[in-house]
């Protein structure tokens, strides 16, 4: 495998079509027919190709599972950081409100004394 950087996480994937159940059925049927034809022509090579495909697909599945786990971990960190920022903003707003309240009380005190 090459040592390339991951794609941009902000990349727009909205133009990628979703694979439907019907498309999966059609593709799998085509693969079954291809393997059946291959097994009829050369069973030994067909078995080797089938085993290789299973191994490749198992490895790809493991990579996808790992990527999902990593992305979930990264997403959880982002969520945690956002919650911390929100809490800090709320705390700062409470402090500002308290300070404004104290200033208003002070001004009211000046007004009551006639200053």
TIBA-173935 format. One line per field, with one value per atom (N, C-alpha, C, O, CB): atom name; residue number from 1; residue in one letter; x, y, z; chain. Coordinates in Angstrom, 3 decimals. Glycine has a CB too. Example, Ala and Ser with C-alpha at 12.3 -4.5 7.8 and 13.67 -1.06 7.14 Angstrom:
residues 2
atom: (N:CA:C:O:CB:N:CA:C:O:CB)
seq: (1:1:1:1:1:2:2:2:2:2)
type: (a:a:a:a:a:s:s:s:s:s)
u: (13.190:12.300:13.200:14.236:11.308:12.850:13.670:12.900:13.409:14.084)
v: (-5.690:-4.500:-3.300:-3.319:-4.473:-2.250:-1.060:0.030:1.138:-0.598)
w: (7.800:7.800:7.800:8.465:9.046:7.080:7.140:7.870:8.039:5.725)
mol: (A:A:A:A:A:A:A:A:A:A)
end
This chain:
residues 115
atom: (N:CA:C:O:CB:N:CA:C:O:CB:N:CA:C:O:CB:N:CA:C:O:CB:N:CA:C:O:CB:N:CA:C:O:CB:N:CA:C:O:CB:N:CA:C:O:CB:N:CA:C:O:CB:N:CA:C:O:CB:N:CA:C:O:CB:N:CA:C:O:CB:N:CA:C:O:CB:N:CA:C:O:CB:N:CA:C:O:CB:N:CA:C:O:CB:N:CA:C:O:CB:N:CA:C:O:CB:N:CA:C:O:CB:N:CA:C:O:CB:N:CA:C:O:CB:N:CA:C:O:CB:N:CA:C:O:CB:N:CA:C:O:CB:N:CA:C:O:CB:N:CA:C:O:CB:N:CA:C:O:CB:N:CA:C:O:CB:N:CA:C:O:CB:N:CA:C:O:CB:N:CA:C:O:CB:N:CA:C:O:CB:N:CA:C:O:CB:N:CA:C:O:CB:N:CA:C:O:CB:N:CA:C:O:CB:N:CA:C:O:CB:N:CA:C:O:CB:N:CA:C:O:CB:N:CA:C:O:CB:N:CA:C:O:CB:N:CA:C:O:CB:N:CA:C:O:CB:N:CA:C:O:CB:N:CA:C:O:CB:N:CA:C:O:CB:N:CA:C:O:CB:N:CA:C:O:CB:N:CA:C:O:CB:N:CA:C:O:CB:N:CA:C:O:CB:N:CA:C:O:CB:N:CA:C:O:CB:N:CA:C:O:CB:N:CA:C:O:CB:N:CA:C:O:CB:N:CA:C:O:CB:N:CA:C:O:CB:N:CA:C:O:CB:N:CA:C:O:CB:N:CA:C:O:CB:N:CA:C:O:CB:N:CA:C:O:CB:N:CA:C:O:CB:N:CA:C:O:CB:N:CA:C:O:CB:N:CA:C:O:CB:N:CA:C:O:CB:N:CA:C:O:CB:N:CA:C:O:CB:N:CA:C:O:CB:N:CA:C:O:CB:N:CA:C:O:CB:N:CA:C:O:CB:N:CA:C:O:CB:N:CA:C:O:CB:N:CA:C:O:CB:N:CA:C:O:CB:N:CA:C:O:CB:N:CA:C:O:CB:N:CA:C:O:CB:N:CA:C:O:CB:N:CA:C:O:CB:N:CA:C:O:CB:N:CA:C:O:CB:N:CA:C:O:CB:N:CA:C:O:CB:N:CA:C:O:CB:N:CA:C:O:CB:N:CA:C:O:CB:N:CA:C:O:CB:N:CA:C:O:CB:N:CA:C:O:CB:N:CA:C:O:CB:N:CA:C:O:CB:N:CA:C:O:CB:N:CA:C:O:CB:N:CA:C:O:CB:N:CA:C:O:CB:N:CA:C:O:CB:N:CA:C:O:CB:N:CA:C:O:CB:N:CA:C:O:CB:N:CA:C:O:CB:N:CA:C:O:CB:N:CA:C:O:CB:N:CA:C:O:CB:N:CA:C:O:CB:N:CA:C:O:CB:N:CA:C:O:CB:N:CA:C:O:CB:N:CA:C:O:CB:N:CA:C:O:CB:N:CA:C:O:CB:N:CA:C:O:CB)
seq: (1:1:1:1:1:2:2:2:2:2:3:3:3:3:3:4:4:4:4:4:5:5:5:5:5:6:6:6:6:6:7:7:7:7:7:8:8:8:8:8:9:9:9:9:9:10:10:10:10:10:11:11:11:11:11:12:12:12:12:12:13:13:13:13:13:14:14:14:14:14:15:15:15:15:15:16:16:16:16:16:17:17:17:17:17:18:18:18:18:18:19:19:19:19:19:20:20:20:20:20:21:21:21:21:21:22:22:22:22:22:23:23:23:23:23:24:24:24:24:24:25:25:25:25:25:26:26:26:26:26:27:27:27:27:27:28:28:28:28:28:29:29:29:29:29:30:30:30:30:30:31:31:31:31:31:32:32:32:32:32:33:33:33:33:33:34:34:34:34:34:35:35:35:35:35:36:36:36:36:36:37:37:37:37:37:38:38:38:38:38:39:39:39:39:39:40:40:40:40:40:41:41:41:41:41:42:42:42:42:42:43:43:43:43:43:44:44:44:44:44:45:45:45:45:45:46:46:46:46:46:47:47:47:47:47:48:48:48:48:48:49:49:49:49:49:50:50:50:50:50:51:51:51:51:51:52:52:52:52:52:53:53:53:53:53:54:54:54:54:54:55:55:55:55:55:56:56:56:56:56:57:57:57:57:57:58:58:58:58:58:59:59:59:59:59:60:60:60:60:60:61:61:61:61:61:62:62:62:62:62:63:63:63:63:63:64:64:64:64:64:65:65:65:65:65:66:66:66:66:66:67:67:67:67:67:68:68:68:68:68:69:69:69:69:69:70:70:70:70:70:71:71:71:71:71:72:72:72:72:72:73:73:73:73:73:74:74:74:74:74:75:75:75:75:75:76:76:76:76:76:77:77:77:77:77:78:78:78:78:78:79:79:79:79:79:80:80:80:80:80:81:81:81:81:81:82:82:82:82:82:83:83:83:83:83:84:84:84:84:84:85:85:85:85:85:86:86:86:86:86:87:87:87:87:87:88:88:88:88:88:89:89:89:89:89:90:90:90:90:90:91:91:91:91:91:92:92:92:92:92:93:93:93:93:93:94:94:94:94:94:95:95:95:95:95:96:96:96:96:96:97:97:97:97:97:98:98:98:98:98:99:99:99:99:99:100:100:100:100:100:101:101:101:101:101:102:102:102:102:102:103:103:103:103:103:104:104:104:104:104:105:105:105:105:105:106:106:106:106:106:107:107:107:107:107:108:108:108:108:108:109:109:109:109:109:110:110:110:110:110:111:111:111:111:111:112:112:112:112:112:113:113:113:113:113:114:114:114:114:114:115:115:115:115:115)
type: (x:x:x:x:x:x:x:x:x:x:x:x:x:x:x:x:x:x:x:x:x:x:x:x:x:x:x:x:x:x:x:x:x:x:x:x:x:x:x:x:x:x:x:x:x:x:x:x:x:x:x:x:x:x:x:x:x:x:x:x:x:x:x:x:x:x:x:x:x:x:x:x:x:x:x:x:x:x:x:x:x:x:x:x:x:x:x:x:x:x:x:x:x:x:x:x:x:x:x:x:x:x:x:x:x:x:x:x:x:x:x:x:x:x:x:x:x:x:x:x:x:x:x:x:x:x:x:x:x:x:x:x:x:x:x:x:x:x:x:x:x:x:x:x:x:x:x:x:x:x:x:x:x:x:x:x:x:x:x:x:x:x:x:x:x:x:x:x:x:x:x:x:x:x:x:x:x:x:x:x:x:x:x:x:x:x:x:x:x:x:x:x:x:x:x:x:x:x:x:x:x:x:x:x:x:x:x:x:x:x:x:x:x:x:x:x:x:x:x:x:x:x:x:x:x:x:x:x:x:x:x:x:x:x:x:x:x:x:x:x:x:x:x:x:x:x:x:x:x:x:x:x:x:x:x:x:x:x:x:x:x:x:x:x:x:x:x:x:x:x:x:x:x:x:x:x:x:x:x:x:x:x:x:x:x:x:x:x:x:x:x:x:x:x:x:x:x:x:x:x:x:x:x:x:x:x:x:x:x:x:x:x:x:x:x:x:x:x:x:x:x:x:x:x:x:x:x:x:x:x:x:x:x:x:x:x:x:x:x:x:x:x:x:x:x:x:x:x:x:x:x:x:x:x:x:x:x:x:x:x:x:x:x:x:x:x:x:x:x:x:x:x:x:x:x:x:x:x:x:x:x:x:x:x:x:x:x:x:x:x:x:x:x:x:x:x:x:x:x:x:x:x:x:x:x:x:x:x:x:x:x:x:x:x:x:x:x:x:x:x:x:x:x:x:x:x:x:x:x:x:x:x:x:x:x:x:x:x:x:x:x:x:x:x:x:x:x:x:x:x:x:x:x:x:x:x:x:x:x:x:x:x:x:x:x:x:x:x:x:x:x:x:x:x:x:x:x:x:x:x:x:x:x:x:x:x:x:x:x:x:x:x:x:x:x:x:x:x:x:x:x:x:x:x:x:x:x:x:x:x:x:x:x:x:x:x:x:x:x:x:x:x:x:x:x:x:x:x:x:x:x:x:x:x:x:x:x:x:x:x:x:x:x:x:x:x:x:x:x:x:x:x:x:x:x:x:x:x:x:x:x:x:x:x:x:x:x:x:x:x:x:x:x:x:x)
u: (0.836:0.000:0.873:1.944:-0.947:0.404:1.143:0.838:-0.145:0.793:1.671:1.533:0.911:1.527:2.900:-0.307:-0.977:-1.756:-2.138:-1.905:-1.983:-2.814:-4.273:-4.693:-2.648:-5.027:-6.461:-7.121:-6.594:-7.097:-8.275:-8.973:-9.451:-9.567:-10.163:-9.721:-10.199:-11.500:-12.460:-10.398:-11.560:-12.793:-13.953:-15.105:-12.553:-13.670:-14.724:-15.198:-15.999:-14.232:-14.698:-15.042:-16.539:-17.143:-14.226:-17.120:-18.552:-18.802:-18.350:-19.110:-19.524:-19.836:-21.296:-21.793:-19.542:-21.980:-23.398:-23.674:-24.787:-23.974:-22.682:-22.912:-22.625:-22.744:-22.052:-22.251:-22.000:-23.326:-24.018:-20.924:-23.664:-24.945:-24.872:-23.824:-25.364:-26.011:-26.128:-26.427:-27.267:-27.237:-25.750:-25.979:-27.249:-27.366:-24.755:-28.186:-29.474:-29.422:-28.495:-30.603:-30.425:-30.520:-30.649:-30.101:-31.709:-31.371:-31.526:-30.188:-29.887:-32.549:-29.394:-28.070:-27.174:-26.411:-27.401:-27.262:-26.464:-26.871:-26.015:-26.638:-28.186:-28.662:-28.155:-27.681:-30.197:-28.249:-27.821:-26.321:-25.897:-28.154:-25.523:-24.069:-23.714:-22.858:-23.354:-24.366:-24.054:-24.463:-23.764:-24.758:-25.579:-26.007:-24.996:-24.686:-27.399:-24.484:-23.466:-22.202:-21.612:-23.122:-21.791:-20.611:-20.829:-19.937:-20.261:-22.007:-22.313:-22.196:-21.594:-23.735:-22.784:-22.728:-21.281:-20.880:-23.584:-20.503:-19.097:-18.323:-17.544:-18.443:-18.537:-17.825:-18.287:-17.468:-18.041:-19.577:-20.067:-19.420:-18.987:-21.595:-19.366:-18.714:-17.239:-16.707:-18.870:-16.579:-15.158:-14.930:-13.980:-14.596:-15.802:-15.668:-15.868:-15.219:-16.671:-16.750:-16.963:-15.753:-15.423:-18.201:-15.093:-13.944:-12.676:-11.946:-13.713:-12.411:-11.174:-11.403:-11.191:-10.019:-11.830:-12.194:-11.058:-11.306:-12.674:-9.830:-8.712:-8.437:-8.281:-7.441:-8.379:-8.154:-9.335:-9.157:-7.911:-10.530:-11.721:-11.708:-12.034:-12.992:-11.334:-11.272:-10.204:-10.426:-10.977:-9.075:-8.014:-8.490:-8.225:-6.736:-9.184:-9.688:-10.747:-10.786:-10.266:-11.605:-12.649:-12.042:-12.459:-13.595:-11.063:-10.400:-9.700:-9.761:-9.384:-9.037:-8.367:-9.377:-9.131:-7.586:-10.503:-11.533:-12.072:-12.260:-12.681:-12.317:-12.810:-11.787:-12.150:-13.112:-10.528:-9.483:-9.378:-9.250:-8.131:-9.432:-9.352:-10.548:-10.395:-9.294:-11.738:-12.932:-12.941:-13.421:-14.178:-12.424:-12.325:-11.387:-11.664:-11.838:-10.283:-9.325:-9.914:-9.736:-8.043:-10.608:-11.244:-12.293:-12.394:-11.888:-13.068:-14.068:-13.403:-13.902:-14.881:-12.291:-11.564:-11.073:-11.134:-10.369:-10.589:-10.139:-11.298:-11.146:-9.497:-12.443:-13.616:-14.058:-14.396:-14.769:-14.055:-14.428:-13.464:-13.883:-14.454:-12.180:-11.179:-11.372:-11.282:-9.763:-11.635:-11.850:-13.070:-13.055:-12.011:-14.129:-15.335:-15.037:-15.476:-16.472:-14.300:-13.951:-13.109:-13.331:-13.191:-12.143:-11.286:-12.122:-11.997:-10.130:-12.969:-13.803:-14.773:-15.018:-14.581:-15.329:-16.222:-15.473:-16.004:-16.841:-14.239:-13.424:-13.138:-13.210:-12.107:-12.812:-12.552:-13.816:-13.762:-12.018:-14.937:-16.205:-16.554:-17.034:-17.325:-16.313:-16.606:-15.733:-16.202:-16.397:-14.471:-13.587:-14.111:-14.098:-12.149:-14.573:-15.129:-16.361:-16.520:-15.487:-17.227:-18.440:-18.076:-18.660:-19.335:-17.117:-16.684:-16.121:-16.419:-15.624:-15.307:-14.734:-15.821:-15.763:-13.720:-16.814:-17.907:-18.685:-19.079:-18.845:-18.900:-19.618:-18.830:-19.414:-19.891:-17.505:-16.663:-16.747:-16.850:-15.192:-16.701:-16.779:-18.129:-18.199:-16.552:-19.193:-20.529:-20.621:-21.175:-21.607:-20.078:-20.110:-19.318:-19.753:-19.552:-18.166:-17.371:-18.122:-18.097:-16.014:-18.790:-19.565:-20.720:-20.997:-20.098:-21.385:-22.481:-21.962:-22.596:-23.205:-20.815:-20.214:-19.833:-20.047:-18.975:-19.263:-18.882:-20.119:-20.090:-18.098:-21.199:-22.439:-22.990:-23.506:-23.499:-22.885:-23.350:-22.524:-23.059:-23.275:-21.212:-20.327:-20.671:-20.766:-18.832:-20.861:-21.214:-22.547:-22.694:-21.273:-23.508:-24.817:-24.684:-25.312:-25.802:-23.881:-23.654:-22.988:-23.366:-22.785:-21.986:-21.298:-22.236:-22.207:-20.089:-23.058:-24.025:-25.006:-25.366:-24.778:-25.437:-26.385:-25.778:-26.443:-26.796:-24.511:-23.834:-23.714:-23.908:-22.434:-23.390:-23.278:-24.617:-24.684:-22.739:-25.689:-27.018:-27.396:-27.961:-28.061:-27.081:-27.370:-26.593:-27.104:-27.020:-25.355:-24.521:-25.115:-25.181:-23.072:-25.550:-26.161:-27.468:-27.771:-26.400:-28.238:-29.482:-29.198:-29.928:-30.275:-28.112:-27.716:-27.346:-27.705:-26.550:-26.636:-26.284:-27.557:-27.689:-25.337:-28.471:-29.717:-30.532:-31.097:-30.558:-30.597:-31.359:-30.766:-31.495:-31.413:-29.473:-28.803:-28.848:-28.461:-27.347:-29.341:-29.489:-28.211:-27.999:-29.985:-27.413:-26.149:-26.242:-25.271:-25.017)
v: (-1.192:0.000:1.245:1.274:0.004:2.247:3.496:4.270:3.997:4.333:5.209:5.994:7.344:8.384:6.179:7.334:8.563:9.149:8.449:8.307:10.449:11.113:10.722:10.377:12.652:10.782:10.514:11.617:12.726:10.414:11.316:12.368:13.468:13.269:11.782:14.608:15.759:15.399:15.004:16.989:15.528:15.173:16.094:15.760:15.194:17.238:18.179:17.972:18.752:19.606:16.923:16.654:16.382:15.770:15.459:16.843:16.669:15.314:15.060:17.817:14.450:13.131:13.035:11.935:12.076:14.162:14.143:13.638:13.199:15.522:13.692:13.252:11.762:11.249:14.063:11.064:9.629:8.907:9.129:9.167:8.041:7.351:6.239:5.636:6.773:5.995:4.943:3.637:3.608:5.275:2.568:1.271:0.680:0.520:0.312:0.362:-0.163:-1.687:-2.327:0.261:-2.254:-3.702:-4.376:-5.457:-4.074:-3.742:-4.309:-4.353:-5.323:-3.494:-3.298:-3.283:-4.366:-5.011:-1.888:-4.566:-5.608:-6.975:-7.807:-5.548:-7.213:-8.492:-8.711:-9.799:-8.548:-7.693:-7.817:-8.112:-8.992:-6.527:-7.370:-7.594:-8.977:-9.657:-6.529:-9.394:-10.710:-11.821:-12.827:-10.899:-11.643:-12.637:-12.735:-13.827:-12.281:-11.582:-11.573:-12.299:-13.076:-10.108:-12.049:-12.731:-14.242:-15.024:-12.178:-14.641:-16.076:-16.726:-17.789:-16.302:-16.062:-16.601:-16.662:-17.648:-15.738:-15.621:-15.610:-16.750:-17.438:-14.259:-16.948:-18.021:-19.393:-20.298:-17.903:-19.555:-20.837:-21.177:-22.306:-20.802:-20.170:-20.381:-20.710:-21.590:-19.137:-19.997:-20.219:-21.620:-22.298:-19.149:-22.064:-23.400:-24.487:-25.531:-23.586:-24.256:-25.250:-25.361:-26.450:-24.900:-24.236:-24.242:-24.734:-25.556:-22.846:-24.227:-24.584:-24.555:-23.521:-23.617:-25.667:-25.692:-25.297:-24.619:-27.060:-25.700:-25.385:-23.879:-23.301:-26.136:-23.257:-21.812:-21.051:-20.027:-21.358:-21.556:-20.906:-20.944:-19.948:-21.575:-22.081:-22.188:-21.247:-20.599:-23.649:-21.162:-20.255:-18.800:-18.012:-20.450:-18.450:-17.088:-16.786:-15.686:-16.881:-17.768:-17.585:-17.376:-16.484:-18.794:-18.195:-18.054:-16.700:-16.033:-19.203:-16.294:-15.000:-13.863:-12.941:-14.808:-13.925:-12.893:-12.827:-11.744:-13.158:-13.992:-14.016:-13.376:-12.591:-15.471:-13.706:-13.132:-11.616:-10.882:-13.787:-11.151:-9.716:-9.001:-7.960:-9.447:-9.567:-8.927:-8.938:-7.990:-9.619:-9.988:-10.033:-8.951:-8.306:-11.418:-8.750:-7.727:-6.328:-5.461:-7.864:-6.121:-4.824:-4.548:-3.426:-4.779:-5.562:-5.407:-5.028:-4.164:-6.704:-5.664:-5.335:-3.888:-3.189:-6.299:-3.436:-2.055:-1.085:-0.059:-1.836:-1.407:-0.545:-0.478:0.594:-1.050:-1.614:-1.633:-0.788:-0.048:-3.074:-0.900:-0.113:1.377:2.193:-0.552:1.733:3.144:3.698:4.834:3.307:2.897:3.344:3.568:4.565:2.322:2.660:2.821:4.075:4.815:1.582:4.309:5.496:6.764:7.701:5.463:6.797:7.985:8.212:9.354:7.844:7.129:7.281:7.875:8.726:5.927:7.424:7.983:9.458:10.261:7.214:9.813:11.219:12.054:13.167:11.358:11.526:12.233:12.449:13.518:11.460:11.440:11.576:12.655:13.399:10.236:12.754:13.801:15.177:16.104:13.605:15.312:16.588:16.955:18.101:16.513:15.975:16.219:16.636:17.575:14.961:15.947:16.291:17.712:18.472:15.285:18.064:19.411:20.465:21.524:19.518:20.180:21.125:21.324:22.441:20.640:20.228:20.337:21.177:21.955:18.943:21.025:21.839:23.317:24.183:21.363:23.593:24.980:25.582:26.719:25.058:24.829:25.319:25.605:26.625:24.302:24.707:24.914:26.165:26.932:23.681:26.367:27.566:28.833:29.831:27.503:28.791:29.949:30.230:31.383:29.727:29.174:29.353:29.920:30.790:28.017:29.429:29.944:31.413:32.216:29.115:31.758:33.149:34.049:35.177:33.265:33.543:34.328:34.553:35.630:33.611:33.553:33.697:34.750:35.562:32.344:34.719:35.703:37.104:38.032:35.382:37.267:38.585:39.062:40.229:38.541:38.166:38.529:38.960:39.929:37.352:38.251:38.595:39.967:40.777:37.518:40.217:41.503:42.647:43.708:41.487:42.434:43.466:43.720:44.866:43.054:42.672:42.794:43.624:44.482:41.397:43.358:44.115:45.589:46.474:43.524:45.841:47.235:47.947:49.107:47.292:47.258:47.859:48.172:49.227:46.927:47.253:47.491:48.705:49.509:46.241:48.816:49.949:51.254:52.245:49.771:51.254:52.445:52.792:53.966:52.244:51.777:52.016:52.630:53.493:50.701:52.148:52.718:54.174:54.974:51.946:54.547:55.935:56.765:57.875:56.052:56.206:56.928:57.150:58.227:56.151:56.152:56.265:57.315:57.997:54.921:57.443:58.431:59.831:60.828:58.011:59.860:61.148:61.654:62.863:62.155:60.801:61.226:61.224:61.555:60.354)
w: (0.000:0.000:0.000:0.606:1.213:-0.676:-0.695:0.578:1.267:-1.949:0.869:2.087:1.758:1.990:2.780:1.217:0.812:1.971:2.909:-0.375:1.886:2.888:2.686:1.582:2.812:3.764:3.683:2.870:2.780:5.101:2.277:1.531:2.469:3.678:0.753:1.900:2.663:3.366:2.705:1.743:4.719:5.430:5.096:5.370:6.916:4.514:4.141:2.702:2.187:4.319:2.064:0.674:0.559:1.441:0.128:-0.530:-0.766:-1.423:-2.540:-1.651:-0.718:-1.236:-1.688:-1.931:-0.180:-1.803:-2.134:-3.550:-3.837:-1.971:-4.437:-5.811:-5.999:-7.111:-6.763:-4.930:-5.017:-4.803:-3.809:-3.968:-5.752:-5.641:-4.594:-4.365:-7.004:-3.974:-2.982:-3.716:-4.616:-1.928:-3.339:-3.965:-3.369:-2.154:-3.762:-4.234:-3.779:-3.662:-4.160:-4.744:-3.000:-2.853:-4.213:-4.427:-1.962:-5.129:-6.470:-7.213:-7.908:-7.275:-7.059:-7.701:-7.098:-7.817:-7.548:-5.799:-5.139:-5.667:-5.970:-3.596:-5.778:-6.315:-7.735:-8.063:-6.291:-8.573:-9.972:-10.057:-10.806:-10.754:-9.287:-9.303:-8.783:-9.350:-8.468:-7.709:-7.153:-8.119:-8.240:-5.799:-8.798:-9.789:-10.926:-11.402:-10.348:-11.356:-12.423:-11.948:-12.700:-12.849:-10.711:-10.178:-10.096:-10.426:-8.794:-9.658:-9.568:-10.945:-11.099:-8.986:-11.942:-13.308:-13.805:-14.425:-14.267:-13.538:-13.958:-13.301:-13.961:-13.614:-11.999:-11.294:-11.785:-11.941:-9.769:-12.030:-12.546:-13.888:-14.119:-12.695:-14.769:-16.072:-15.901:-16.579:-16.961:-14.989:-14.749:-14.181:-14.574:-13.789:-13.248:-12.666:-13.718:-13.656:-11.526:-14.675:-15.727:-16.645:-17.114:-16.543:-16.902:-17.814:-17.126:-17.680:-18.378:-15.907:-15.221:-13.704:-13.070:-15.626:-13.124:-11.707:-10.759:-9.762:-11.347:-11.044:-10.141:-10.096:-9.021:-10.583:-11.265:-11.314:-10.719:-10.058:-12.758:-10.958:-10.414:-8.893:-8.247:-10.949:-8.315:-6.851:-6.302:-5.279:-6.418:-6.948:-6.501:-6.578:-5.671:-7.357:-7.649:-7.798:-6.740:-6.188:-9.205:-6.463:-5.454:-4.070:-3.332:-5.437:-3.725:-2.426:-2.339:-1.306:-2.200:-3.418:-3.420:-3.230:-2.452:-4.729:-3.931:-3.799:-2.370:-1.818:-4.781:-1.782:-0.396:0.540:1.415:0.054:0.359:1.214:1.034:2.014:0.910:-0.205:-0.475:0.148:0.788:-1.999:-0.044:0.493:2.023:2.644:-0.040:2.624:4.093:4.596:5.607:4.568:3.900:4.289:4.118:4.973:3.472:3.015:2.776:3.850:4.346:1.370:4.208:5.264:6.585:7.306:5.430:6.898:8.134:8.095:9.107:8.339:6.941:6.804:7.005:7.669:5.432:6.436:6.591:8.051:8.554:5.713:8.720:10.133:10.956:11.846:10.663:10.659:11.369:11.097:12.014:10.961:9.848:9.497:10.210:10.684:7.977:10.288:10.990:12.460:13.033:10.828:13.079:14.500:14.725:15.683:15.010:13.838:13.971:13.797:14.586:12.928:12.775:12.540:13.692:14.079:11.223:14.246:15.395:16.584:17.297:15.781:16.792:17.879:17.654:18.585:18.010:16.415:16.098:16.272:16.795:14.663:15.840:15.975:17.443:17.820:15.273:18.265:19.694:20.320:21.181:20.421:19.905:20.419:20.025:20.835:19.895:18.783:18.314:19.133:19.553:16.807:19.355:20.142:21.562:22.102:20.169:22.164:23.527:23.578:24.500:24.027:22.584:22.533:22.365:22.991:21.389:21.522:21.333:22.633:22.969:20.220:23.355:24.628:25.625:26.380:25.213:25.631:26.527:26.154:27.023:26.473:24.856:24.388:24.752:25.218:22.861:24.543:24.892:26.381:26.790:24.481:27.190:28.635:29.029:29.888:29.362:28.407:28.701:28.299:29.020:27.973:27.143:26.702:27.657:27.986:25.282:28.098:29.060:30.377:30.973:29.309:30.830:32.065:31.912:32.820:32.449:30.747:30.497:30.460:30.952:29.171:29.878:29.816:31.227:31.526:28.928:32.083:33.463:34.203:34.958:34.202:33.971:34.618:34.131:34.934:34.329:32.809:32.267:32.827:33.189:30.731:32.897:33.444:34.895:35.321:33.328:35.641:37.048:37.170:38.016:37.733:36.311:36.354:35.976:36.599:35.421:34.966:34.566:35.691:35.959:33.283:36.342:37.448:38.582:39.161:37.965:38.886:39.949:39.570:40.404:40.230:38.301:37.847:37.923:38.331:36.414:37.530:37.608:39.057:39.347:36.980:39.951:41.371:41.879:42.658:42.216:41.421:41.825:41.301:42.028:41.312:40.031:39.449:40.142:40.355:37.959:40.492:41.218:42.597:43.085:41.370:43.197:44.491:44.363:45.227:45.082:43.307:43.065:42.848:43.364:41.844:42.085:41.778:43.046:43.238:40.736:43.904:45.147:46.071:46.791:45.859:46.053:46.896:46.265:46.875:47.142:45.014:44.350:43.718:43.625:45.319:43.312:42.698:41.230:40.550:43.120)
mol: (A:A:A:A:A:A:A:A:A:A:A:A:A:A:A:A:A:A:A:A:A:A:A:A:A:A:A:A:A:A:A:A:A:A:A:A:A:A:A:A:A:A:A:A:A:A:A:A:A:A:A:A:A:A:A:A:A:A:A:A:A:A:A:A:A:A:A:A:A:A:A:A:A:A:A:A:A:A:A:A:A:A:A:A:A:A:A:A:A:A:A:A:A:A:A:A:A:A:A:A:A:A:A:A:A:A:A:A:A:A:A:A:A:A:A:A:A:A:A:A:A:A:A:A:A:A:A:A:A:A:A:A:A:A:A:A:A:A:A:A:A:A:A:A:A:A:A:A:A:A:A:A:A:A:A:A:A:A:A:A:A:A:A:A:A:A:A:A:A:A:A:A:A:A:A:A:A:A:A:A:A:A:A:A:A:A:A:A:A:A:A:A:A:A:A:A:A:A:A:A:A:A:A:A:A:A:A:A:A:A:A:A:A:A:A:A:A:A:A:A:A:A:A:A:A:A:A:A:A:A:A:A:A:A:A:A:A:A:A:A:A:A:A:A:A:A:A:A:A:A:A:A:A:A:A:A:A:A:A:A:A:A:A:A:A:A:A:A:A:A:A:A:A:A:A:A:A:A:A:A:A:A:A:A:A:A:A:A:A:A:A:A:A:A:A:A:A:A:A:A:A:A:A:A:A:A:A:A:A:A:A:A:A:A:A:A:A:A:A:A:A:A:A:A:A:A:A:A:A:A:A:A:A:A:A:A:A:A:A:A:A:A:A:A:A:A:A:A:A:A:A:A:A:A:A:A:A:A:A:A:A:A:A:A:A:A:A:A:A:A:A:A:A:A:A:A:A:A:A:A:A:A:A:A:A:A:A:A:A:A:A:A:A:A:A:A:A:A:A:A:A:A:A:A:A:A:A:A:A:A:A:A:A:A:A:A:A:A:A:A:A:A:A:A:A:A:A:A:A:A:A:A:A:A:A:A:A:A:A:A:A:A:A:A:A:A:A:A:A:A:A:A:A:A:A:A:A:A:A:A:A:A:A:A:A:A:A:A:A:A:A:A:A:A:A:A:A:A:A:A:A:A:A:A:A:A:A:A:A:A:A:A:A:A:A:A:A:A:A:A:A:A:A:A:A:A:A:A:A:A:A:A:A:A:A:A:A:A:A:A:A:A:A:A:A:A:A:A:A:A:A:A:A:A:A:A:A:A:A:A:A:A:A:A:A:A:A:A:A:A:A:A:A:A:A:A:A:A:A:A:A:A:A:A:A:A:A:A:A:A:A:A:A:A:A)
end
